[in-house]
């Protein structure tokens, strides 16, 4: 009995000693951890980037381009799906996102796919000039609208000629464009080089092909505004080889307006018979899924002699209210369907003549897009329109029975 008691006591004392040792080691480790935590540097939190206003500037900027992604981009979800309505609706914007253009954008943002603000020009060295608006980029992307700014030569057509004809300048121009697109987070770029000589045809094609490859390497889009034509045998658009550039561009935006223009005599700006002829030719040489028909949201006001003045609907309406002219809808003429309205009014300088698009004429253009199964429409320009135009677009382009039937066909047997 006594021996058992001694053994039990010994075991108890040993356990206490072991527990004490473990407790001492634990305290030592805790002290070390606390000391390390107290002396370790705190992680640095980068400040939130501050948005800066976009000034008038000479480009490209020194902002480094976004690096090329090393992994394949994820499949887009439905929130970024385009076209929103079944056919693309692209619009050109004035340089400043204000006034009527801003109001029209927000009123119709649910069906607009692409916006192309008229921001950039180039000089003979291939640099980019112009202005930009980082706020508009943010607004567009928040509303699932792709922003594809335009680079144009409208004010100085000849400035781009040395760039197109010199391979080194052409390559530099392309790099400047790609750098700007990546640095500013654009979805692509729109090229609107107009009124060039037919002799530049090969140079223009080489530029478009090379630019498309450079942009596509970064998953960016290239859209091109082209002069309207119904055959490839000369004319204002002779320098643009649709068959050659068609496979490379993402959108061929045909400027199907100015059939009668500032320097011509009065007449319809975009008669329906001409629209259909141009669209039919385009479909023969370019994938119709890339072809957008241009729609003019303006009218022309011709004086007795001299050049016409482009008028937004708001001004045309003011003229009608002031002079109370008889407005005539011209459904057809000797050449075919027209679909525009016209009137004359007298001023102190003589009789002026106005032609402008009507809702019926717009519906006719949309019917041509549907009949030929083209990609959609490109509008010049946002803010010039009468509100009823958008009602026509929604009723005829968005509610497109052709596309509904096509979707149903995929669900039916033997389709």
C-alpha positions as CSV (number, residue, x, y, z in Angstrom):
1,X,0.0,0.0,0.0
2,X,2.8,2.4,1.0
3,X,4.8,1.5,-2.1
4,X,1.8,2.2,-4.4
5,X,1.3,5.6,-2.8
6,X,5.0,6.5,-3.4
7,X,4.7,5.5,-7.1
8,X,1.5,7.5,-7.6
9,X,3.0,10.5,-6.0
10,X,6.1,10.2,-8.2
11,X,3.9,10.1,-11.4
12,X,1.9,13.1,-10.2
13,X,5.0,15.2,-9.5
14,X,6.5,14.2,-12.9
15,X,3.3,15.3,-14.7
16,X,3.5,18.7,-12.9
17,X,7.1,19.2,-14.0
18,X,6.3,18.3,-17.6
19,X,3.3,20.7,-17.6
20,X,5.5,23.5,-16.2
21,X,8.1,23.0,-18.9
22,X,5.4,23.0,-21.7
23,X,3.9,26.2,-20.2
24,X,7.3,27.9,-20.1
25,X,8.0,27.0,-23.8
26,X,4.6,28.3,-24.8
27,X,5.2,31.6,-23.1
28,X,8.6,32.0,-24.8
29,X,7.0,31.3,-28.2
30,X,4.2,33.8,-27.6
31,X,6.7,36.5,-26.6
32,X,8.6,35.9,-29.9
33,X,5.5,36.2,-32.0
34,X,4.4,39.4,-30.3
35,X,7.8,40.9,-30.7
36,X,7.8,40.0,-34.4
37,X,4.3,41.4,-35.0
38,X,5.2,44.6,-33.2
39,X,8.3,45.2,-35.3
40,X,7.1,44.0,-38.7
41,X,6.3,46.8,-41.2
42,X,2.6,47.5,-41.9
43,X,1.4,46.7,-45.4
44,X,1.2,49.7,-47.7
45,X,-2.2,50.5,-49.3
46,X,-2.0,52.2,-52.6
47,X,-4.1,55.3,-52.8
48,X,-7.1,55.2,-55.1
49,X,-6.3,56.7,-58.5
50,X,-7.6,60.2,-59.1
51,X,-9.4,60.8,-62.3
52,X,-8.1,63.7,-64.3
53,X,-9.8,65.9,-66.8
54,X,-9.0,65.2,-70.4
55,X,-7.4,68.4,-71.8
56,X,-6.9,69.5,-75.4
57,X,-3.6,67.8,-76.3
58,X,-1.2,66.5,-78.7
59,X,-1.1,62.8,-78.7
60,X,0.0,60.1,-78.2
61,X,0.4,60.6,-74.4
62,X,3.2,59.1,-72.4
63,X,0.8,56.8,-70.6
64,X,2.2,53.2,-71.0
65,X,-0.1,50.9,-73.0
66,X,-1.9,48.1,-71.3
67,X,0.2,44.9,-71.6
68,X,-1.0,42.1,-73.8
69,X,-2.9,39.5,-71.7
70,X,-1.0,36.3,-71.4
71,X,-4.2,34.2,-71.0
72,X,-7.2,33.9,-73.3
73,X,-9.9,36.4,-72.3
74,X,-12.9,35.0,-70.6
75,X,-16.1,34.4,-72.6
76,X,-18.2,37.5,-72.5
77,X,-21.3,37.3,-70.3
78,X,-24.8,38.5,-71.4
79,X,-24.3,41.9,-69.8
80,X,-21.7,42.7,-72.5
81,X,-23.6,41.1,-75.4
82,X,-23.8,42.9,-78.7
83,X,-25.7,43.8,-80.7
84,X,-28.3,44.6,-78.0
85,X,-31.2,44.6,-80.4
86,X,-30.3,41.9,-82.9
87,X,-28.7,44.4,-85.3
88,X,-26.0,46.9,-84.5
89,X,-26.8,50.6,-83.8
90,X,-23.7,52.7,-84.1
91,X,-23.7,56.5,-83.7
92,X,-21.2,59.2,-84.3
93,X,-21.0,61.9,-81.7
94,X,-19.7,65.5,-81.9
95,X,-16.4,66.2,-80.1
96,X,-18.2,67.5,-76.9
97,X,-20.6,65.3,-75.0
98,X,-23.1,68.0,-74.2
99,X,-26.5,69.3,-75.1
100,X,-28.8,67.4,-77.5
101,X,-26.2,64.7,-78.1
102,X,-25.9,63.9,-74.4
103,X,-29.7,63.9,-73.9
104,X,-30.2,61.6,-76.9
105,X,-27.5,59.2,-75.7
106,X,-29.1,58.7,-72.3
107,X,-32.6,58.5,-73.8
108,X,-31.5,55.6,-76.1
109,X,-28.6,54.0,-74.4
110,X,-30.5,50.7,-74.0
111,X,-30.3,50.0,-77.7
112,X,-27.1,51.8,-78.7
113,X,-24.2,49.5,-79.3
114,X,-21.3,51.7,-80.4
115,X,-20.4,55.4,-80.1
116,X,-17.7,57.1,-82.1
117,X,-17.0,60.6,-80.8
118,X,-15.3,62.7,-83.5
119,X,-12.1,63.3,-81.4
120,X,-9.0,62.8,-83.4
121,X,-7.1,64.0,-86.5
122,X,-3.6,63.3,-87.7
123,X,-0.7,65.3,-89.2
124,X,1.8,64.4,-91.9
125,X,4.0,62.7,-89.4
126,X,1.4,60.3,-88.2
127,X,0.9,61.9,-84.7
128,X,-2.6,62.2,-83.3
129,X,-4.2,65.5,-82.4
130,X,-7.5,66.3,-80.7
131,X,-9.4,66.0,-77.5
132,X,-10.9,63.2,-75.5
133,X,-13.2,62.7,-72.6
134,X,-12.4,60.1,-69.9
135,X,-15.8,60.6,-68.3
136,X,-17.5,59.5,-71.6
137,X,-15.4,56.3,-71.7
138,X,-16.6,55.5,-68.2
139,X,-20.2,56.4,-68.9
140,X,-20.2,54.3,-72.1
141,X,-18.8,51.2,-70.4
142,X,-21.1,51.5,-67.4
143,X,-24.0,51.4,-69.9
144,X,-22.7,48.5,-72.0
145,X,-21.8,50.7,-74.9
146,X,-18.6,50.2,-76.8
147,X,-16.6,53.4,-77.4
148,X,-14.7,53.5,-80.7
149,X,-13.5,57.0,-81.3
150,X,-13.0,58.4,-84.8
151,X,-9.8,59.6,-86.4
152,X,-10.7,61.7,-89.4
153,X,-9.1,64.0,-92.0
154,X,-12.3,66.0,-92.8
155,X,-10.7,69.4,-92.2
156,X,-7.5,68.7,-94.0
157,X,-7.8,65.6,-96.3
158,X,-4.2,65.9,-97.6
159,X,-2.6,65.6,-94.2
160,X,-2.9,61.8,-94.2
161,X,-1.4,61.3,-97.7
162,X,2.3,61.3,-96.6
163,X,1.4,58.9,-93.8
164,X,-0.3,56.4,-96.1
165,X,2.4,56.5,-98.8
166,X,5.4,56.2,-96.5
167,X,5.7,52.7,-94.9
168,X,7.7,54.0,-92.0
169,X,5.3,56.8,-91.2
170,X,2.4,54.4,-91.7
171,X,3.9,52.0,-89.2
172,X,4.4,54.8,-86.7
173,X,0.9,56.1,-87.2
174,X,-0.5,52.6,-86.5
175,X,1.6,52.3,-83.3
176,X,0.4,55.7,-82.2
177,X,-3.2,54.6,-82.7
178,X,-2.7,51.3,-80.9
179,X,-0.9,53.0,-78.0
180,X,-3.8,55.5,-77.6
181,X,-6.5,52.8,-77.7
182,X,-4.8,50.7,-75.1
183,X,-3.8,53.6,-72.8
184,X,-7.4,55.1,-72.8
185,X,-9.3,51.8,-72.6
186,X,-11.2,52.2,-75.9
187,X,-12.9,49.2,-77.5
188,X,-11.3,50.0,-80.8
189,X,-10.9,52.9,-83.3
190,X,-12.9,54.2,-86.3
191,X,-11.1,55.4,-89.4
192,X,-12.8,58.1,-91.4
193,X,-10.3,59.1,-94.0
194,X,-12.2,60.8,-96.9
195,X,-11.7,62.4,-100.3
196,X,-8.4,60.8,-101.2
197,X,-7.1,60.2,-104.7
198,X,-7.7,56.9,-106.5
199,X,-3.9,56.5,-106.7
200,X,-3.8,55.9,-103.0
201,X,-5.9,52.8,-103.2
202,X,-3.1,50.3,-102.5
203,X,-1.6,52.4,-99.8
204,X,-5.0,52.8,-98.1
205,X,-5.6,49.1,-98.2
206,X,-2.2,48.3,-96.7
207,X,-2.9,50.8,-93.9
208,X,-6.3,49.2,-93.1
209,X,-4.9,45.7,-93.2
210,X,-1.9,46.4,-91.0
211,X,-4.0,48.5,-88.5
212,X,-6.6,45.7,-88.2
213,X,-3.9,43.2,-87.4
214,X,-2.3,45.4,-84.8
215,X,-5.6,46.1,-83.1
216,X,-6.9,42.6,-83.3
217,X,-3.7,41.4,-81.5
218,X,-5.0,43.2,-78.5
219,X,-8.7,42.2,-79.0
220,X,-9.6,45.7,-80.2
221,X,-12.0,46.6,-83.0
222,X,-11.5,48.4,-86.3
223,X,-14.4,50.1,-87.9
224,X,-14.1,52.1,-91.2
225,X,-16.3,54.8,-92.6
226,X,-16.4,54.6,-96.4
227,X,-17.8,56.6,-99.2
228,X,-21.0,55.2,-100.7
229,X,-20.8,53.6,-104.1
230,X,-22.8,51.0,-106.0
231,X,-19.9,49.8,-108.2
232,X,-16.1,49.8,-108.0
233,X,-15.1,51.8,-111.1
234,X,-14.1,55.2,-109.8
235,X,-15.8,58.1,-108.1
236,X,-15.2,59.6,-104.7
237,X,-14.7,56.2,-103.0
238,X,-12.3,54.8,-105.7
239,X,-9.4,54.7,-103.2
240,X,-11.4,52.4,-100.9
241,X,-11.2,48.8,-102.1
242,X,-14.1,47.2,-100.2
243,X,-13.3,43.6,-101.3
244,X,-9.7,44.0,-100.1
245,X,-10.4,45.6,-96.7
246,X,-13.7,43.8,-95.9
247,X,-12.1,40.6,-94.5
248,X,-10.0,42.6,-92.1
249,X,-12.4,45.2,-90.6
250,X,-15.0,44.6,-88.0
251,X,-17.5,47.1,-89.4
252,X,-17.8,48.7,-92.8
253,X,-19.9,51.8,-92.1
254,X,-21.1,53.1,-95.5
255,X,-21.8,56.9,-95.6
256,X,-25.0,56.5,-97.5
257,X,-25.9,60.2,-97.4
258,X,-25.0,63.4,-99.4
259,X,-26.4,62.0,-102.7
260,X,-27.2,65.7,-103.0
261,X,-24.7,67.6,-101.0
262,X,-23.6,71.1,-100.0
263,X,-22.1,71.9,-103.3
264,X,-24.8,70.4,-105.5
265,X,-28.2,71.7,-106.4
266,X,-31.2,70.9,-104.1
267,X,-32.5,67.3,-104.0
268,X,-32.9,64.3,-101.7
269,X,-30.0,63.7,-99.3
270,X,-30.3,59.9,-99.4
271,X,-33.0,58.6,-101.7
272,X,-34.1,55.1,-101.1
273,X,-33.3,53.8,-104.6
274,X,-29.7,54.8,-104.1
275,X,-29.5,53.3,-100.6
276,X,-30.6,49.9,-102.0
277,X,-28.2,50.0,-104.9
278,X,-25.2,50.8,-102.6
279,X,-26.3,48.1,-100.0
280,X,-26.7,45.5,-102.7
281,X,-23.3,46.1,-104.1
282,X,-21.7,46.0,-100.6
283,X,-23.4,42.7,-99.9
284,X,-21.7,41.3,-103.0
285,X,-18.1,42.1,-102.0
286,X,-18.2,42.2,-98.1
287,X,-19.6,39.9,-95.5
288,X,-23.1,41.4,-94.9
289,X,-22.6,40.7,-91.2
290,X,-20.1,43.6,-91.2
291,X,-22.0,46.1,-93.3
292,X,-23.7,49.1,-91.6
293,X,-25.8,51.5,-93.6
294,X,-25.4,55.1,-92.8
295,X,-28.4,57.1,-91.7
296,X,-28.5,60.9,-91.8
297,X,-30.1,62.7,-88.9
298,X,-29.8,66.1,-90.6
299,X,-31.2,68.0,-93.6
300,X,-29.8,70.4,-96.1
301,X,-31.0,74.0,-96.6
302,X,-29.9,75.4,-100.0
303,X,-29.8,79.1,-100.8
304,X,-30.8,80.4,-104.3
305,X,-27.1,80.2,-105.2
306,X,-24.2,78.7,-103.4
307,X,-23.6,75.9,-100.9
308,X,-26.2,74.4,-98.7
309,X,-26.1,74.5,-94.9
310,X,-26.6,71.3,-92.8
311,X,-29.5,71.7,-90.4
312,X,-30.4,69.6,-87.4
313,X,-34.1,68.8,-87.0
314,X,-34.4,71.4,-84.2
315,X,-33.5,74.2,-86.7
316,X,-35.6,72.8,-89.5
317,X,-38.6,72.7,-87.2
318,X,-38.0,76.4,-86.2
319,X,-37.9,77.3,-89.9
320,X,-41.2,75.5,-90.5
321,X,-42.8,77.2,-87.5
322,X,-41.7,80.6,-88.6
323,X,-42.4,80.5,-92.3
324,X,-45.3,78.0,-92.4
325,X,-44.2,76.4,-95.7
326,X,-46.0,73.6,-97.5
327,X,-44.0,70.4,-96.7
328,X,-44.3,67.7,-99.3
329,X,-43.3,64.1,-98.8
330,X,-41.7,62.7,-102.0
331,X,-42.4,59.0,-102.1
332,X,-41.0,58.4,-105.5
333,X,-39.5,60.2,-108.5
334,X,-38.5,59.0,-112.0
335,X,-35.6,57.0,-110.6
336,X,-37.5,55.1,-107.9
337,X,-38.4,55.3,-104.2
338,X,-37.2,58.5,-102.4
339,X,-38.7,58.7,-99.0
340,X,-37.8,62.3,-98.0
341,X,-39.6,65.5,-97.5
342,X,-38.9,69.0,-98.9
343,X,-40.2,72.5,-98.8
344,X,-39.2,76.0,-99.9
345,X,-39.4,79.3,-98.0
346,X,-38.7,82.9,-99.0
347,X,-36.1,85.1,-97.4
348,X,-34.8,88.6,-98.2
349,X,-32.0,86.8,-100.1
350,X,-34.4,84.7,-102.2
351,X,-36.1,81.3,-102.1
352,X,-34.4,78.6,-100.1
353,X,-35.0,74.8,-100.5
354,X,-34.8,72.3,-97.7
355,X,-34.7,68.5,-97.9
356,X,-34.8,66.2,-94.8
357,X,-35.4,62.6,-93.8
358,X,-38.8,61.5,-92.6
359,X,-39.9,58.6,-90.4
360,X,-41.2,56.8,-93.4
361,X,-37.9,57.2,-95.2
362,X,-36.0,55.9,-92.2
363,X,-38.3,52.9,-92.0
364,X,-37.6,52.2,-95.7
365,X,-33.8,52.2,-95.0
366,X,-34.3,49.8,-92.1
367,X,-36.4,47.6,-94.4
368,X,-33.4,47.5,-96.8
369,X,-31.1,46.5,-94.0
370,X,-33.4,43.7,-93.0
371,X,-34.1,42.5,-96.6
372,X,-30.4,42.2,-97.3
373,X,-29.6,40.9,-93.8
374,X,-27.0,43.5,-93.1
375,X,-25.4,44.2,-89.7
376,X,-27.3,47.4,-88.8
377,X,-27.1,51.2,-89.1
378,X,-24.6,53.9,-88.4
379,X,-26.1,57.3,-87.6
380,X,-24.6,60.7,-88.3
381,X,-24.9,62.3,-85.9
382,X,-26.4,61.9,-82.4
383,X,-28.4,65.0,-81.3
384,X,-29.4,66.1,-84.8
385,X,-32.6,64.1,-84.9
386,X,-36.2,64.6,-84.3
387,X,-37.4,62.3,-81.4
388,X,-39.7,60.4,-83.7
389,X,-36.7,58.9,-85.5
390,X,-35.9,56.8,-82.4
391,X,-39.5,55.6,-82.2
392,X,-39.1,54.4,-85.8
393,X,-35.8,52.6,-85.0
394,X,-37.4,50.9,-82.0
395,X,-40.5,49.8,-83.9
396,X,-38.7,48.6,-87.0
397,X,-35.1,47.6,-86.1
398,X,-35.4,46.4,-82.5
399,X,-38.6,44.5,-83.1
400,X,-37.1,42.7,-86.0
401,X,-39.4,39.8,-87.1
402,X,-36.6,38.4,-89.3
403,X,-34.3,37.9,-86.4
404,X,-37.1,36.5,-84.2
405,X,-37.9,33.9,-86.9
406,X,-34.2,33.1,-87.2
407,X,-33.9,32.4,-83.5
408,X,-37.0,30.2,-83.6
409,X,-35.6,28.2,-86.6
410,X,-32.7,27.1,-84.5
411,X,-35.1,25.5,-82.0
412,X,-37.1,23.7,-84.6
413,X,-36.3,20.2,-86.0
414,X,-34.4,20.1,-89.4
415,X,-33.0,23.6,-89.0
